[in-house]
Amino acid sequence: MSADDGTADDGIGDDGTEAGGTPAAGGQDPRATDPTHAPAPDVAPTPEAASAPDAASAPDTPLPSAPGLAALSLPFRVVGALALAAVLVLTGLHLSFLFLHVAPANTVSKRQAKAVNAWIYPEFEQNWKLFAPNPIQQNTTVQARATGLHADGTSFLTGWYDLSARDGAALHGEPLPSHTRQNVLRRAWDLYASSHDNDGRPLGTRGELSAAYLTRLATQRLERAGAGGPGAELTRIRVRARFTPVPPPPWSGEKLAGRPAYRTLDWSEAHR
């Protein structure tokens, strides 16, 4: 018994445990029911659980697709193959016609001349030949004259204008001369000569178009040159070509082939 309160000291503390930390008989350990004091279970993470975040964050990798035409559906592949075959056939046909056009005259080119000319002219015309053809042995210049009315109503007749010489003078001194302007008159005359017979009759529709084209070029050149004076109106045009032999080199021993020759066309209505 204690001397102070007269009660027996049974060794039980305020927290219900006996001395030494042993729970008192009939009492419960408060920490056993307190969830805040419960120890965390010792559970080792499984490999599947550790790798789960990585698997969730990794995007799905698409399967590689077949390249080129193999990626298309069958109908599109068929259309693509047909288009490619058509391009190859057309390219081969064009190269064949072009070769026959620039090659020296032979049995095939003579037999197929109509088909070759229909394909080549005028868009794909070539001004060269294979196997070192003979060089040009004459210079061709295009000249023109006109009739018309002055501004006061009186008629006039001009002299011959050398249109080729005027084009050459306009290009003289140009650092980058126009290839088209250098050759437009000569090519127009060559087109006319190849599409007309010796009497000036057109050989089909191409001959009529070439005559109209040559007349329109001559009309434009004469108007630009001021033929007839200010305010004059050109009504009729006449064109001629002048052929001048090219002098041979001194070492060739050849002789100069005479004087210049002319081919004069009939009068035609002015075209603008």
C-alpha positions as CSV (number, residue, x, y, z in Angstrom):
1,M,0.0,0.0,0.0
2,S,1.1,3.5,-0.7
3,A,1.6,5.7,2.1
4,D,0.0,8.6,0.3
5,D,-3.5,7.4,-0.9
6,G,-3.8,4.0,0.8
7,T,-4.2,2.1,-2.4
8,A,-2.1,-0.7,-3.7
9,D,0.4,0.1,-6.5
10,D,-0.3,-2.6,-9.0
11,G,2.3,-1.3,-11.6
12,I,-0.2,-0.3,-14.3
13,G,0.5,2.8,-16.1
14,D,-1.9,5.5,-17.4
15,D,-1.8,3.9,-20.9
16,G,-3.0,0.5,-19.7
17,T,0.3,-1.3,-19.8
18,E,2.2,-2.8,-17.1
19,A,5.6,-1.8,-16.2
20,G,8.1,-2.9,-18.9
21,G,5.6,-2.1,-21.7
22,T,3.5,-5.4,-21.4
23,P,-0.2,-4.9,-21.9
24,A,-2.2,-5.1,-18.7
25,A,-4.4,-8.1,-18.2
26,G,-7.8,-7.5,-19.6
27,G,-6.6,-4.4,-21.4
28,Q,-5.9,-3.7,-25.0
29,D,-3.0,-1.9,-26.6
30,P,-4.4,1.4,-28.0
31,R,-1.9,1.2,-30.8
32,A,-3.4,-2.0,-32.0
33,T,-6.7,-0.3,-32.9
34,D,-5.2,3.0,-34.0
35,P,-4.8,2.9,-37.8
36,T,-2.3,5.7,-37.7
37,H,0.1,3.5,-35.8
38,A,-0.3,0.4,-38.0
39,P,2.9,-0.4,-39.8
40,A,2.9,-0.4,-43.6
41,P,3.1,-3.8,-45.1
42,D,6.4,-4.8,-46.7
43,V,5.3,-5.7,-50.2
44,A,7.9,-5.7,-53.0
45,P,6.6,-4.3,-56.4
46,T,6.3,-6.8,-59.1
47,P,8.0,-6.3,-62.5
48,E,4.7,-5.9,-64.2
49,A,3.6,-3.2,-61.9
50,A,6.9,-1.4,-62.2
51,S,6.7,-1.3,-66.0
52,A,3.0,-0.4,-66.2
53,P,3.5,3.4,-66.3
54,D,6.1,3.0,-69.1
55,A,3.8,0.8,-71.1
56,A,0.9,3.2,-70.7
57,S,2.9,6.2,-71.7
58,A,4.5,4.6,-74.8
59,P,2.5,5.5,-78.0
60,D,1.4,2.8,-80.4
61,T,4.0,2.4,-83.2
62,P,2.3,2.1,-86.6
63,L,3.3,-0.7,-88.9
64,P,5.4,0.4,-91.9
65,S,3.4,0.8,-95.1
66,A,4.4,-0.5,-98.5
67,P,6.2,2.2,-100.6
68,G,5.3,3.4,-104.1
69,L,2.5,1.9,-106.2
70,A,2.2,-1.1,-103.8
71,A,0.6,1.3,-101.2
72,L,-2.3,2.0,-103.7
73,S,-5.3,-0.1,-104.2
74,L,-5.6,-2.4,-107.2
75,P,-7.7,0.0,-109.4
76,F,-5.3,2.9,-108.9
77,R,-2.3,0.6,-109.6
78,V,-3.9,-0.4,-112.9
79,V,-4.6,3.2,-113.9
80,G,-1.1,4.2,-113.0
81,A,0.4,1.4,-115.0
82,L,-1.7,2.2,-118.0
83,A,-0.8,5.9,-117.8
84,L,2.9,5.0,-117.6
85,A,2.6,2.7,-120.6
86,A,0.9,5.4,-122.6
87,V,3.6,7.9,-121.8
88,L,6.3,5.5,-122.9
89,V,4.6,4.6,-126.1
90,L,4.0,8.3,-127.0
91,T,7.6,9.2,-126.2
92,G,8.9,6.3,-128.4
93,L,6.6,7.4,-131.2
94,H,7.7,11.0,-131.0
95,L,11.4,10.1,-131.0
96,S,10.9,7.8,-134.0
97,F,9.2,10.5,-136.0
98,L,11.8,13.0,-135.0
99,F,14.6,10.7,-136.1
100,L,13.0,10.1,-139.5
101,H,12.6,13.9,-139.8
102,V,16.3,14.7,-139.2
103,A,17.8,11.6,-140.8
104,P,18.9,11.5,-144.5
105,A,16.3,10.5,-146.9
106,N,15.7,6.7,-146.9
107,T,13.1,4.1,-147.8
108,V,11.2,4.4,-144.5
109,S,11.2,8.2,-144.3
110,K,10.0,8.4,-148.0
111,R,7.2,5.9,-147.4
112,Q,6.1,7.5,-144.2
113,A,6.7,11.1,-145.2
114,K,3.0,12.1,-144.9
115,A,2.7,10.8,-141.4
116,V,6.1,12.2,-140.3
117,N,5.3,15.7,-141.6
118,A,1.8,15.6,-140.1
119,W,3.4,14.9,-136.7
120,I,6.4,17.2,-136.9
121,Y,5.0,20.4,-138.4
122,P,4.6,23.0,-137.2
123,E,5.3,22.4,-133.5
124,F,8.3,20.1,-133.6
125,E,10.0,21.3,-136.7
126,Q,13.8,20.9,-136.7
127,N,16.3,23.0,-138.7
128,W,19.2,20.5,-138.6
129,K,20.1,17.2,-140.1
130,L,22.2,14.2,-139.1
131,F,25.5,13.2,-140.6
132,A,27.0,16.6,-141.5
133,P,24.6,17.9,-144.1
134,N,25.7,20.4,-146.7
135,P,25.9,24.0,-145.3
136,I,23.7,26.8,-146.6
137,Q,25.1,28.0,-149.9
138,Q,22.9,31.1,-150.3
139,N,21.6,33.9,-148.2
140,T,17.8,34.5,-148.3
141,T,16.3,37.9,-147.5
142,V,12.6,38.8,-147.5
143,Q,11.5,42.0,-149.1
144,A,8.1,43.6,-149.4
145,R,6.2,46.6,-150.9
146,A,2.7,47.9,-150.5
147,T,-0.1,50.0,-152.0
148,G,-2.5,52.0,-149.9
149,L,-4.1,55.3,-149.2
150,H,-2.6,58.4,-147.6
151,A,-4.3,60.3,-144.9
152,D,-5.8,62.7,-147.5
153,G,-7.3,59.8,-149.5
154,T,-4.7,59.7,-152.3
155,S,-3.2,56.3,-153.3
156,F,0.5,55.4,-153.2
157,L,2.9,52.6,-154.1
158,T,6.0,52.1,-152.0
159,G,9.3,50.8,-153.1
160,W,10.8,47.5,-151.9
161,Y,11.7,47.3,-148.2
162,D,14.4,44.9,-147.2
163,L,12.7,43.5,-144.1
164,S,15.5,41.0,-143.3
165,A,18.1,43.8,-143.3
166,R,15.9,46.0,-141.0
167,D,15.6,43.1,-138.5
168,G,19.4,42.6,-138.7
169,A,20.0,46.3,-138.1
170,A,17.7,46.3,-135.1
171,L,19.6,43.4,-133.5
172,H,23.0,44.9,-134.2
173,G,24.9,45.5,-131.0
174,E,22.5,43.6,-128.8
175,P,24.3,41.5,-126.1
176,L,21.6,38.9,-126.1
177,P,19.9,39.0,-129.6
178,S,16.5,37.4,-130.0
179,H,16.8,34.1,-131.8
180,T,13.2,34.2,-132.8
181,R,13.5,37.7,-134.3
182,Q,16.6,36.6,-136.2
183,N,14.9,33.8,-138.0
184,V,11.2,34.6,-138.1
185,L,11.1,36.0,-141.6
186,R,13.4,33.3,-143.1
187,R,11.4,30.5,-141.4
188,A,8.1,32.1,-142.6
189,W,9.5,32.1,-146.2
190,D,10.7,28.5,-145.9
191,L,7.3,27.5,-144.6
192,Y,5.7,29.2,-147.6
193,A,8.1,27.7,-150.1
194,S,7.6,24.2,-148.8
195,S,3.8,24.4,-148.8
196,H,3.4,25.8,-152.3
197,D,4.3,24.6,-155.8
198,N,6.4,26.5,-158.3
199,D,3.4,28.3,-159.6
200,G,2.4,29.6,-156.1
201,R,-0.5,27.2,-155.6
202,P,-1.0,26.2,-152.0
203,L,-0.6,22.5,-151.1
204,G,-3.5,22.1,-148.8
205,T,-4.6,24.0,-145.7
206,R,-1.0,24.4,-144.5
207,G,-0.2,26.4,-147.7
208,E,-3.0,28.8,-147.1
209,L,-2.0,29.4,-143.5
210,S,1.6,29.9,-144.4
211,A,0.7,32.5,-147.1
212,A,-1.5,34.4,-144.6
213,Y,1.2,34.3,-142.0
214,L,3.9,35.6,-144.3
215,T,1.6,38.5,-145.5
216,R,0.8,39.4,-141.9
217,L,4.5,39.6,-141.0
218,A,5.2,41.8,-144.0
219,T,2.2,44.1,-143.2
220,Q,3.4,44.6,-139.6
221,R,7.0,45.3,-140.7
222,L,5.9,47.9,-143.3
223,E,3.6,49.6,-140.8
224,R,6.4,49.7,-138.3
225,A,8.7,51.2,-140.9
226,G,6.2,54.0,-141.7
227,A,5.5,52.9,-145.3
228,G,3.3,55.6,-147.0
229,G,3.8,58.2,-144.3
230,P,1.9,59.2,-141.2
231,G,-1.8,58.2,-141.2
232,A,-1.3,55.9,-144.3
233,E,-3.4,52.8,-144.6
234,L,-1.9,49.7,-146.3
235,T,-4.3,47.9,-148.5
236,R,-2.3,45.4,-150.5
237,I,1.1,43.7,-149.9
238,R,3.6,42.0,-152.3
239,V,6.4,39.8,-151.0
240,R,9.5,38.6,-152.7
241,A,12.6,36.7,-151.7
242,R,16.2,37.5,-152.8
243,F,18.7,34.6,-153.0
244,T,22.3,35.7,-152.9
245,P,25.0,33.0,-153.4
246,V,27.5,32.7,-150.6
247,P,31.1,33.3,-151.9
248,P,33.2,30.1,-151.6
249,P,36.4,30.2,-149.6
250,P,39.6,31.0,-151.5
251,W,41.1,27.5,-151.1
252,S,38.1,25.7,-152.5
253,G,38.7,26.7,-156.1
254,E,34.9,27.0,-156.7
255,K,33.5,29.9,-158.7
256,L,30.7,32.3,-157.6
257,A,27.4,31.2,-159.0
258,G,26.2,34.3,-160.8
259,R,23.9,37.1,-159.7
260,P,21.2,37.2,-157.0
261,A,17.9,35.5,-157.9
262,Y,14.4,36.6,-157.0
263,R,11.1,34.9,-156.4
264,T,8.2,37.4,-156.4
265,L,4.7,36.5,-155.1
266,D,1.4,37.9,-156.3
267,W,-0.3,40.8,-154.6
268,S,-2.5,39.9,-151.6
269,E,-4.7,41.7,-149.2
270,A,-2.9,43.3,-146.2
271,H,-3.3,41.2,-143.0
272,R,-3.0,42.7,-139.5
